[in-house]
Amino acid sequence: MKKSKVEEYLGKYVEVTLYDDFIYEGIFKKTDDNLQRYGKKNYYYCDNYGNSNTIFRSSHIKKIKELR
């Protein structure tokens, strides 16, 4: 998915489906905001109240939709 489209969802509560059909739900954030924890720039994650260890690139996203 294009980076410009993905970044429209930053800060929103979303459901993200990745290319391998795994689904993640939470507040959509960028790792640039928390480099100490993730150590990589230009990756994304779904912050589900502390349960957010999986990071991914915009090209890994198959589908994204806002839930709230």
C-alpha positions in Angstrom: 0.0 0.0 0.0 1.3 3.5 -0.7 2.9 5.4 2.1 0.8 8.5 1.5 -2.4 6.4 1.9 -1.2 4.6 5.0 -0.1 7.9 6.8 -3.7 9.1 6.6 -4.5 6.6 9.4 -1.8 7.7 11.9 -3.2 8.2 15.3 -6.5 6.4 14.5 -7.8 3.1 15.9 -7.5 0.7 12.9 -7.5 -2.9 11.8 -4.5 -3.7 9.6 -4.3 -6.8 7.4 -0.7 -7.7 6.3 0.3 -9.6 3.2 0.4 -12.9 5.2 -3.2 -12.3 6.3 -2.3 -11.6 9.9 -4.6 -9.0 11.4 -3.5 -6.4 14.0 -5.7 -3.9 15.8 -4.9 -0.8 17.7 -3.9 2.8 17.4 -1.8 3.1 14.2 1.6 4.7 14.9 5.0 5.2 13.3 8.2 3.8 14.9 9.9 7.2 14.4 7.9 8.3 17.5 9.4 5.6 19.7 12.9 4.9 18.3 14.3 3.8 21.7 12.0 0.9 21.7 11.9 -0.1 18.0 15.3 1.1 16.7 14.1 1.4 13.1 12.7 4.4 11.2 9.9 4.4 8.6 8.1 1.3 10.1 4.6 1.2 11.5 2.8 -0.7 14.3 -0.6 -0.9 16.0 -0.3 0.1 19.7 -2.8 -2.1 21.6 -2.1 -0.7 25.1 1.4 -2.1 25.4 0.9 -5.2 23.3 2.7 -3.9 20.1 5.8 -5.8 19.3 5.2 -6.4 15.5 6.5 -3.6 13.2 5.9 -3.5 9.5 6.4 -1.4 6.4 3.7 0.2 4.4 4.5 -2.2 1.6 3.5 -5.1 3.9 0.0 -3.8 4.4 -2.7 -5.4 2.3 -5.7 -3.7 3.8 -6.3 -1.0 6.5 -9.6 0.2 7.9 -10.6 2.6 10.6 -12.7 1.0 13.4 -13.9 4.0 15.5 
